[in-house]
Amino acid sequence: MTDSPLSAWQHAIEHHGFVQDEAQELAIMALEQCHKALGEGRKSIKGVYLWGPVGRGKTWLMDRFYESLKVPARRQHFHHFMAWVHQRSFQLTGTPDPLQALARELSAEVRVLCFDELFVTDIGDAIILGRLFQVMFEQGMVIVSTSNLPPEELYANGHNRERFLPTISAIKQYMQVVPVNGWQDHRQHPGAVQQRYWVRGCGQPDPLAAVFDQLAGGQTLASGPIEVGHRLLEPVRAGDTVLWSRYADLCEQPFSALDFMALCDRFSVILLGDVPCLSAEQREGRIARGTEDGVERVEAGDRELPQLSVHDDGVRRFIALVDECYDRKVPLYLCAEVPMEDLYTEGYLQFPFRRTLSRLQEMQMQRFGQPA
């Protein structure tokens, strides 16, 4: 644990070969200011909203802030937080204004909330988030988050986006918005490489077999399906701490982010084989109309729905799996049909997949999985 985010950043530059980055310096000073205000016990404190392209160090910076805190705090990936919110809201069914009750409950437990990868794609989540943020800010909670987008681009082009605009205004009012958009992707910083990604040609032996034998040597092997949440997963092989699964069995089945959390709780290494090319031909865009448009086309009411890839559900799970492994420092070994840069080149999820690709690239570094 470090004394402050600034001292952790300076130590990384002096002793771990981190590259001096002006954009990071602005971010670390904002975090340092917030950290100092919390240490002084001030009541009114602005949080920090760090946004920028993948690989610019946003998560690393936020984690150093979180680790140095001496007040009650919680750090979560944003989709984990929203999963918890949905679960807790269901438990509070029957309570007047359950979201307000949830926010007050949370503010009584922690002073600071740290979110990684704040990203809104669903109108339901947008509305929930708006109400939660409103109450949490009123309660004096400090929110620190990372995102690939500036606040004004959150939920861009989303259905009923006007209902999310007050949340964007609140973020700008209660959080210091800092771009972390330096020229260098720090995940590509030179370092020792450890191969964790293979392209398997037709008729070639599966490289994951040798990896599994090496990592699971001496472990007790599972003799059948393993339980994941409320479902069963048929692994290729599974040991005490190592799981080897096929893409179709893990990403094309109705597993959730909570299930991937459970997998990372149980296994310290995950191998995923038979990963196909995830790009696919897109379906034709469709026009969405209300029931009043049944007789004639109403131009003003038309909106074109996104063109969805037939693989989108599986790709979303794959993204969630990579995020979970990355967050937990669980090495993920992949064997695929195509090179990493060709995994997903076309489709509705191109934007979020940029982060996935960057994280997969960092996972090829020997340093991945080691303590920061």
Helices and strands as residue ranges (DSSP letters): H 5-15, H 22-39, E 47-51, H 58-67, E 73-77, H 78-91, H 98-109, E 112-116, H 123-138, E 142-147, G 151-153, G 161-163, H 165-174, E 175-179, G 186-188, E 197-199, H 207-215, E 226-228, E 231-233, E 237-238, E 242-246, H 247-251, H 257-266, E 269-275, E 287-288, G 291-293, G 299-301, E 303-304, H 312-328, E 332-336, G 340-342, H 350-362
